[in-house]
Amino acid sequence: MKYIKIFETYSSQKDLEELSSVVLDYYTDKIVDMIESKFFVFNYNKLPVIELSQLNPDIYNTISDFVKENGELQFNIVGRKGFYNYKNGEKAQYIVDKDNNQLIQILGDSIFSDGNSIVDNINGHIDKWDGEWDKTDFGYSSPKYDTSYHKMVDYIKRDIDIYHSSLLHELQHAFDNWRSKGKYQSSNNKFHDNETKASLIRSKESLDEDEQKFISKHYKDYLNLRYEVDARFTQAIKKIEFHDVEWDLTTEYSIGDFLYVMIPFEKVFKSFKRLYHGYKDLYPKEKRRVDKKLGQFFEMERDFIMGRNIKEVLKNETYSKKSYKFIKNLLLKWERENLK
Ligand SMILES: [Zn+2]
């Protein structure tokens, strides 16, 4: 039973990752459309609001009901002024009101590490791209144009992708709100009472010791909200490498060209602690919970690559006659030796 539950969590997370890619690809396409229609100055204000109902729910394993039942969940890209309750460092946020109107806002004027805003960067790519290009010539008359065009599209895709992790985080909140039938929202409301007090204190010019303590305790409480922990977990997992590829290790048995190998758990755990933002501020109970969940995900990933390895092996004609069990044992033995 427990296995099924954690498997669902694992699988829904993969789906949510895909969903955030779909949303961002949608926006990339829109931007490219704008450029193709010779609308050369990019501004996110001109990008449309989209709804989950516009996306295909059938491509997911675990979250298709969520997509179907939350058709009205909207996404939009706004500037800092339109960004509800802006606090430093956020690139996106999930807002749900008491009537269950839901919105994920993406902060369009996010600043990159190079100090440019997304608008500057995208307009820069457009400028660098050969302006002589004519739509009727696209891709046919000159391969040079084609290349620069694709390069530009790649750059835009890469820029838009800086939102992937934040969007995934917010989608996890939306999914948890749906899955818990609104408990996400109510736990947030409880926290919200202190939030009002905290923002009052934050607006003061100087804080006394008690006020400073209140603020840092309040921030810690936020980091330890169950749903915040889960969303941050999802975000960290997305960035973690669980496996590596090993070439030609099995020449002795001559099966396939390469196999996936698990990265040792200690290494994975180390990068998890680095990639989970706010890990050191987790209360011991939450720390234990995320550590355990990471262990469970590690097992899931192991099963996943085992399946892939087996498929790889079975693709090989000579070995397809051998029994599945034999290959599986072989891989298990091989994995044991490699994982120690
Ligand atoms: Zn959050």
Residues whose N, C-alpha, C, O or C-beta is under 5 A from the ligand:
A	BS01	ZN	E228 A231
